[in-house]
Amino acid sequence: MKNSFLNSFKLVVVFFCLGVLALILGVNGEAVAIFISRPSGAGSWTTSESMMNGFIYIPTAIGVFFFALATIVFTISYKKVQEK
């Protein structure tokens, strides 16, 4: 029983961890955009605001999606465990 209980919640942990990683990337999105847009050997450069917004909002949206997915999968798994 204990083994099946733990197996049913592995996917929840994976989705939760992916959500955390995506949110960390989203919080640091401006720094990541600046790092990626830097040409090699350049002393100064500019990074567009839209690129910074893309590196902030897209990972944040993906992180929220994974949190919602983890919540849904947890609810379904918990209900199945309670029915047994």
Backbone bond lengths (Angstrom), bond angles and torsions (degrees), N, CA, C in turn:
res aa  C-N    CA-C-N  psi(-1)  N-CA   C-N-CA  omega(-1)  CA-C   N-CA-C  phi
1 M - - - 1.453 - - 1.519 111.25 -
2 K 1.334 115.77 -44.40 1.458 119.37 -178.05 1.523 111.06 -65.28
3 N 1.337 117.27 -38.75 1.455 121.40 -179.80 1.528 111.21 -65.72
4 S 1.305 117.73 -42.33 1.463 120.10 178.78 1.526 111.14 -69.23
5 F 1.319 116.38 -31.40 1.463 120.43 176.61 1.524 110.80 -63.87
6 L 1.336 116.82 -44.19 1.465 120.60 179.47 1.521 111.72 -69.88
7 N 1.329 117.43 -37.26 1.458 120.52 179.35 1.521 112.19 -64.59
8 S 1.304 117.54 -32.65 1.456 120.26 -177.43 1.526 112.49 -72.87
9 F 1.314 118.06 -16.87 1.465 120.46 -177.46 1.524 114.03 -108.64
10 K 1.327 118.29 7.33 1.463 120.62 178.34 1.523 111.67 -65.03
11 L 1.312 116.68 -41.46 1.458 121.02 -179.57 1.527 111.22 -64.54
12 V 1.308 117.36 -34.33 1.469 121.72 177.57 1.522 109.83 -62.65
13 V 1.318 116.59 -44.21 1.466 120.96 -179.87 1.525 110.51 -64.97
14 V 1.332 117.30 -40.05 1.466 120.90 179.22 1.528 110.29 -63.80
15 F 1.315 118.11 -47.52 1.464 121.03 179.53 1.528 111.19 -63.81
16 F 1.324 116.87 -39.05 1.459 120.10 179.05 1.537 110.68 -64.08
17 C 1.327 116.68 -44.55 1.475 120.23 179.53 1.525 111.60 -64.82
18 L 1.330 116.99 -39.56 1.465 119.55 176.04 1.525 111.30 -63.47
19 G 1.315 116.94 -37.54 1.460 120.52 176.54 1.513 112.26 -64.22
20 V 1.323 116.46 -41.75 1.471 120.35 178.53 1.528 110.46 -64.07
21 L 1.339 116.37 -44.83 1.462 119.60 179.82 1.528 111.87 -63.13
22 A 1.320 117.30 -41.06 1.462 120.44 178.73 1.527 110.97 -65.97
23 L 1.323 117.55 -38.24 1.464 119.33 178.36 1.525 111.99 -69.39
24 I 1.316 117.23 -35.58 1.470 119.73 175.73 1.518 109.84 -63.60
25 L 1.336 116.86 -42.87 1.458 120.76 177.15 1.523 110.63 -63.40
26 G 1.319 117.84 -38.75 1.458 121.29 178.75 1.515 113.02 -67.15
27 V 1.319 116.83 -37.28 1.470 120.40 178.40 1.522 110.30 -66.45
28 N 1.327 116.34 -36.95 1.462 121.00 179.10 1.525 111.90 -95.73
29 G 1.315 118.12 22.21 1.455 122.65 -174.80 1.505 114.81 -60.99
30 E 1.321 117.36 -37.69 1.460 120.11 -179.58 1.525 110.91 -65.11
31 A 1.320 117.04 -43.87 1.464 120.79 179.43 1.528 111.00 -66.16
32 V 1.327 116.98 -38.53 1.465 120.85 178.82 1.522 110.18 -66.14
33 A 1.335 117.85 -42.26 1.465 121.49 179.13 1.523 110.86 -63.22
34 I 1.310 116.50 -41.52 1.467 119.90 178.80 1.523 110.15 -65.24
35 F 1.319 117.26 -41.64 1.461 121.16 -179.83 1.526 111.63 -64.64
36 I 1.328 116.62 -42.66 1.465 120.48 -177.74 1.525 111.83 -72.01
37 S 1.320 117.89 -34.10 1.465 120.14 -176.19 1.525 113.19 -82.08
38 R 1.319 118.37 -5.34 1.462 120.75 -177.53 1.525 110.38 -73.96
39 P 1.336 117.10 120.91 1.464 119.03 175.45 1.531 110.19 -71.23
40 S 1.326 115.96 150.86 1.466 118.36 -178.82 1.515 110.19 -66.93
41 G 1.310 115.99 133.26 1.461 122.93 178.22 1.513 114.83 78.36
42 A 1.306 119.05 7.95 1.464 121.43 -178.14 1.520 110.28 -84.98
43 G 1.320 115.38 139.48 1.455 120.65 176.31 1.510 111.74 -87.95
44 S 1.320 116.48 -32.95 1.462 120.37 177.37 1.531 108.38 -145.53
45 W 1.310 116.05 150.38 1.457 122.69 -178.81 1.507 108.04 -160.90
46 T 1.305 116.19 166.54 1.460 120.97 176.45 1.524 109.18 -119.90
47 T 1.294 115.03 146.80 1.455 122.12 176.82 1.521 107.60 -117.35
48 S 1.309 116.36 129.09 1.463 119.70 -176.37 1.528 110.62 -67.77
49 E 1.305 114.02 151.28 1.462 120.73 179.18 1.524 111.21 -64.63
50 S 1.337 116.43 -35.07 1.461 118.97 179.97 1.523 111.80 -67.68
51 M 1.325 117.88 -33.53 1.460 119.90 176.73 1.526 110.23 -68.00
52 M 1.329 116.27 -41.72 1.465 119.32 177.46 1.522 111.02 -63.47
53 N 1.333 116.94 -41.77 1.467 120.02 177.80 1.524 111.40 -63.23
54 G 1.324 116.46 -38.89 1.456 120.11 177.99 1.515 112.52 -63.12
55 F 1.327 116.71 -39.55 1.459 120.30 179.74 1.526 112.37 -77.41
56 I 1.324 117.10 -12.59 1.467 120.29 176.34 1.528 110.28 -94.02
57 Y 1.341 116.93 -52.38 1.457 120.26 -169.56 1.526 114.08 -79.73
58 I 1.326 118.33 -35.77 1.471 119.48 -178.53 1.526 111.46 -66.54
59 P 1.349 120.22 -50.15 1.473 118.00 176.68 1.530 113.22 -63.36
60 T 1.324 117.04 -32.95 1.461 119.92 177.78 1.523 110.57 -65.31
61 A 1.330 117.30 -42.87 1.461 120.65 177.84 1.528 110.92 -64.59
62 I 1.322 116.97 -40.00 1.464 120.60 177.92 1.529 110.11 -64.69
63 G 1.338 117.29 -40.82 1.462 120.98 177.95 1.511 112.66 -62.55
64 V 1.320 117.07 -42.81 1.468 120.91 177.70 1.522 110.00 -64.71
65 F 1.338 116.86 -39.01 1.464 120.86 176.99 1.524 110.78 -60.78
66 F 1.345 117.65 -44.75 1.462 120.04 179.98 1.528 111.39 -66.95
67 F 1.328 118.21 -35.25 1.464 119.91 175.59 1.530 110.87 -64.20
68 A 1.337 116.26 -42.69 1.464 119.54 177.75 1.524 110.68 -64.19
69 L 1.330 116.73 -40.98 1.455 121.05 177.88 1.520 111.19 -63.33
70 A 1.331 117.14 -40.87 1.464 120.67 177.81 1.531 110.22 -63.30
71 T 1.311 116.96 -39.83 1.462 120.65 178.96 1.525 111.21 -64.67
72 I 1.320 116.95 -43.04 1.463 120.73 -179.70 1.523 110.69 -66.16
73 V 1.338 116.90 -46.04 1.460 120.47 -179.46 1.527 110.29 -65.16
74 F 1.336 117.54 -38.04 1.463 120.72 177.03 1.521 110.70 -62.29
75 T 1.316 116.20 -44.03 1.460 119.88 -179.11 1.525 111.31 -61.92
76 I 1.330 116.46 -44.35 1.464 120.05 179.62 1.531 110.43 -66.20
77 S 1.326 117.44 -44.17 1.474 120.62 -179.99 1.523 110.84 -64.39
78 Y 1.311 117.21 -42.23 1.455 121.16 -179.41 1.530 110.87 -63.88
79 K 1.333 115.59 -40.61 1.460 119.08 178.78 1.516 111.02 -64.54
80 K 1.336 117.25 -41.34 1.470 120.41 178.85 1.526 111.74 -65.18
81 V 1.338 117.09 -38.51 1.469 120.45 178.32 1.522 110.14 -67.27
82 Q 1.320 117.80 -38.90 1.462 120.62 -179.50 1.522 111.67 -69.45
83 E 1.313 117.79 -28.86 1.453 120.52 179.50 1.531 112.05 -73.14
84 K 1.320 117.68 -24.16 1.482 120.89 -177.83 1.501 112.16 -74.59
